[in-house]
Amino acid sequence: MPYRSRMDELRYLRGYGERVMDQVRALIDSGRLAEVLRNRYSASHEVRDDKALFEYVVAIKERYMRKAEPLNKVIYDNKLHVVKHALGTHTAISRNHGGKLKAAREIRIATLFRDAPAEFLEMIAVHELAHLKHRDHDKSFYQLCEHMSPHYHQLEFDLRLYLTQLELAAAPSRDRDDAAGAD
């Protein structure tokens, strides 16, 4: 697929209005998208391993959702891929233990967040925590996300821009690989 058509696709931004899409295309065409994101989100984080991630997510949970069931596991998962529309997952695995049904609650966050700006890690952690209380992406789900992260919607949009930028940065090497394979 030619670079230009891949750029026009903007798959992470589907559903946004044409005005927003035109602004994003202008940033891409001028080569400024990465710079804008770097200027806005320059803070990295120290949440590098699963233990630190567990502590990080549990701290957010304890601050905003004390009464929610405890988490048993929070890990980075390199099997989660953006292409499959999953940046994080939440599960409650029920097991029969001595005649009682016990649920183990797990959150898995895509490994790409290990190197993403701190705000994006917070956004995905908040998103997955909100699923502990609200299964669907409905009004109450997003209200809880905004309660935990007041700029949640802006962070979600900017994460979509970040994913677009990552894809665009990888596109030239894919195009070279595609061209080499065509010979």
Backbone torsions as a table, in degrees:
resi	resn	phi	psi	omega
1	MET	NA	130.0	179.7
2	PRO	-61.2	150.9	-177.9
3	TYR	-56.1	-44.6	-176.8
4	ARG	-60.2	-44.6	-178.7
5	SER	-68.5	-33.6	176.3
6	ARG	-65.6	-39.0	-179.7
7	MET	-65.6	-38.9	-178.9
8	ASP	-70.9	-22.4	-175.9
9	GLU	-62.2	-47.7	179.3
10	LEU	45.5	53.5	-173.0
11	ARG	-61.7	-27.1	-179.4
12	TYR	-78.3	-8.5	-176.7
13	LEU	-113.5	11.9	178.2
14	ARG	-57.5	140.3	178.5
15	GLY	98.1	-13.6	176.0
16	TYR	-84.3	154.5	-177.4
17	GLY	-66.6	162.1	-177.4
18	GLU	-62.5	-33.8	178.6
19	ARG	-61.7	-45.3	178.0
20	VAL	-64.4	-44.5	-179.8
21	MET	-60.9	-39.8	178.5
22	ASP	-63.7	-39.3	178.5
23	GLN	-65.0	-41.4	179.1
24	VAL	-66.2	-43.8	178.6
25	ARG	-60.4	-38.8	179.0
26	ALA	-63.8	-41.2	176.6
27	LEU	-62.6	-41.9	-179.9
28	ILE	-66.6	-47.9	-178.5
29	ASP	-60.8	-34.6	180.0
30	SER	-83.6	-5.7	-179.8
31	GLY	73.5	22.7	-174.7
32	ARG	-105.2	-3.3	-176.4
33	LEU	-58.7	-48.3	-179.4
34	ALA	-61.3	-41.9	179.9
35	GLU	-63.0	-44.4	179.1
36	VAL	-60.5	-45.1	-179.9
37	LEU	-66.0	-41.7	177.9
38	ARG	-61.3	-40.9	179.8
39	ASN	-67.8	-36.3	-177.8
40	ARG	-80.5	-35.1	-174.3
41	TYR	-129.7	75.5	-177.4
42	SER	-94.9	-12.9	-176.5
43	ALA	-78.9	126.5	173.5
44	SER	-93.1	-178.4	178.3
45	HIS	-133.1	167.0	-178.8
46	GLU	-105.4	13.5	-177.9
47	VAL	-84.9	81.9	-170.1
48	ARG	-98.2	-23.7	-176.6
49	ASP	-129.0	174.3	-175.5
50	ASP	-64.0	-36.3	179.6
51	LYS	-64.5	-46.0	178.5
52	ALA	-64.9	-37.1	178.5
53	LEU	-64.8	-43.9	178.2
54	PHE	-57.9	-49.1	-179.4
55	GLU	-62.0	-40.0	-179.9
56	TYR	-62.4	-50.0	-177.5
57	VAL	-68.5	-41.1	178.8
58	VAL	-62.9	-36.7	178.3
59	ALA	-63.2	-41.5	176.7
60	ILE	-64.8	-44.3	179.9
61	LYS	-59.5	-45.7	-178.5
62	GLU	-65.5	-31.2	179.7
63	ARG	-73.2	-37.9	-172.1
64	TYR	-115.1	-20.1	-173.1
65	MET	-136.9	52.2	-175.7
66	ARG	-56.5	-34.6	-175.5
67	LYS	-84.1	-8.3	178.5
68	ALA	-68.7	153.4	179.0
69	GLU	-56.8	147.6	-179.2
70	PRO	-67.6	153.7	176.0
71	LEU	-89.8	139.6	178.0
72	ASN	-97.4	-26.9	-175.6
73	LYS	-155.1	137.2	171.4
74	VAL	-138.7	120.3	-176.5
75	ILE	-140.6	158.4	166.3
76	TYR	-78.5	138.2	-177.6
77	ASP	-126.9	114.3	-179.4
78	ASN	-79.4	-1.1	177.0
79	LYS	-89.9	-11.2	176.3
80	LEU	-81.4	128.2	-177.8
81	HIS	-126.5	140.9	179.5
82	VAL	-58.9	-35.5	-177.0
83	VAL	-58.6	-33.0	179.9
84	LYS	-89.9	14.5	176.2
85	HIS	62.9	31.5	177.3
86	ALA	-129.6	115.9	175.4
87	LEU	-103.7	-16.6	178.1
88	GLY	-162.7	157.8	176.1
89	THR	-137.4	157.3	175.5
90	HIS	-132.6	136.9	178.9
91	THR	-140.0	153.4	171.0
92	ALA	-125.8	106.1	-177.9
93	ILE	-95.3	118.5	-178.8
94	SER	-92.5	134.4	178.7
95	ARG	-133.7	144.1	175.2
96	ASN	-84.8	121.3	-177.7
97	HIS	-132.9	103.4	179.2
98	GLY	61.5	39.3	179.2
99	GLY	83.0	-1.8	177.6
100	LYS	-114.5	145.3	178.0
101	LEU	-91.6	119.9	179.9
102	LYS	-115.6	140.8	179.5
103	ALA	-111.3	129.9	174.8
104	ALA	-103.2	119.7	-178.3
105	ARG	-97.0	126.7	-177.5
106	GLU	-126.7	145.2	171.0
107	ILE	-125.3	131.1	176.2
108	ARG	-120.6	131.7	-176.7
109	ILE	-120.4	133.6	-178.4
110	ALA	-55.0	138.9	-176.7
111	THR	-59.9	-24.0	-179.6
112	LEU	-59.1	-21.8	179.5
113	PHE	-75.4	-12.2	176.3
114	ARG	-63.2	-33.5	-178.2
115	ASP	-109.1	1.5	180.0
116	ALA	-79.1	161.5	175.4
117	PRO	-56.4	152.4	-176.3
118	ALA	-55.4	-39.3	-177.2
119	GLU	-63.8	-34.0	-179.7
120	PHE	-73.2	-34.7	174.2
121	LEU	-63.4	-43.6	177.6
122	GLU	-59.8	-44.6	-177.9
123	MET	-60.1	-45.2	-178.0
124	ILE	-71.4	-33.5	176.8
125	ALA	-65.0	-44.6	177.9
126	VAL	-61.6	-43.6	-179.9
127	HIS	-58.7	-49.0	-178.2
128	GLU	-69.7	-35.6	175.8
129	LEU	-63.1	-40.8	179.8
130	ALA	-60.4	-29.7	177.6
131	HIS	-68.5	-17.7	175.6
132	LEU	-64.2	-29.9	-178.5
133	LYS	-102.4	-35.1	-176.7
134	HIS	-127.0	115.8	-177.3
135	ARG	-69.1	-41.4	-174.7
136	ASP	-96.3	159.6	175.3
137	HIS	-84.4	71.9	-179.5
138	ASP	-110.2	-174.2	-175.6
139	LYS	-58.6	-43.7	-178.6
140	SER	-67.6	-32.8	176.3
141	PHE	-61.1	-50.2	-177.7
142	TYR	-70.2	-29.5	174.9
143	GLN	-64.5	-40.6	177.5
144	LEU	-66.0	-41.1	177.4
145	CYS	-59.8	-43.7	179.8
146	GLU	-68.5	-31.8	176.7
147	HIS	-64.1	-42.3	-178.8
148	MET	-78.3	-31.2	-178.4
149	SER	-141.3	95.3	-172.6
150	PRO	-54.8	-25.3	179.7
151	HIS	-104.3	29.1	-174.2
152	TYR	-52.3	-49.1	-174.9
153	HIS	-64.9	-37.9	177.0
154	GLN	-66.7	-41.1	178.4
155	LEU	-63.1	-40.7	179.3
156	GLU	-63.5	-43.2	177.9
157	PHE	-63.5	-46.3	-178.8
158	ASP	-66.3	-31.0	173.9
159	LEU	-63.4	-39.7	177.0
160	ARG	-62.3	-39.0	175.5
161	LEU	-64.0	-42.2	179.8
162	TYR	-61.2	-44.3	178.8
163	LEU	-64.6	-38.4	176.5
164	THR	-61.8	-44.7	179.9
165	GLN	-63.6	-41.6	177.7
166	LEU	-60.2	-42.2	179.8
167	GLU	-66.6	-42.0	179.0
168	LEU	-65.0	-38.4	179.3
169	ALA	-64.6	-33.1	179.5
170	ALA	-83.1	-19.0	-174.1
171	ALA	-61.5	-44.7	-178.5
172	PRO	-58.8	-38.9	179.1
173	SER	-70.2	-34.6	176.3
174	ARG	-66.5	-39.4	179.2
175	ASP	-63.5	-40.8	177.9
176	ARG	-63.3	-41.8	178.9
177	ASP	-63.5	-41.8	179.5
178	ASP	-64.0	-42.2	-179.2
179	ALA	-66.2	-40.3	179.4
180	ALA	-65.3	-36.0	179.5
181	GLY	-71.8	-20.9	-177.9
182	ALA	-78.9	-16.9	-178.4
183	ASP	-71.9	NA	NA
